[in-house]
Amino acid sequence: PLNEVLNNIGAAQSRRNLPAALDSFQKAMDGDPADPDYQFNVGIALFKQGKLDLAADRFRAVLERSPEEPVSIRMLGRCLKGTLPRQQERAEPLERLKTNYSESAYWQLKNLLEPKK
């Protein structure tokens, strides 16, 4: 459950173009590397940073699980062609959010964010 929260924090950071988004997405993916949404979001964050080779690896990981996934196919193609994101381009695929939460995810995040006493 904490992975879902970290993922959504990363999405909020990414949509504000904050570099910390990659770290949040990476933590979510490290917690559940089999989840294609986490792989995709790490790919988007890397793509936005211009790290196309690394982004391509993440989109390939998504396609290993969902070979017909059209947005990942398109993004992999952009990475392989070397097509960098444009400043004004907001039509980039939005990061994928998780919408299933449990109360335990809230408490895990609260413990993570609160200063230790």
Secondary structure as UniProt FT lines:
FT   HELIX           2..15
FT   TURN            16..17
FT   HELIX           20..31
FT   TURN            33..34
FT   HELIX           36..48
FT   TURN            49..50
FT   HELIX           52..65
FT   TURN            67..68
FT   HELIX           70..81
FT   TURN            87..88
FT   HELIX           103..113
//
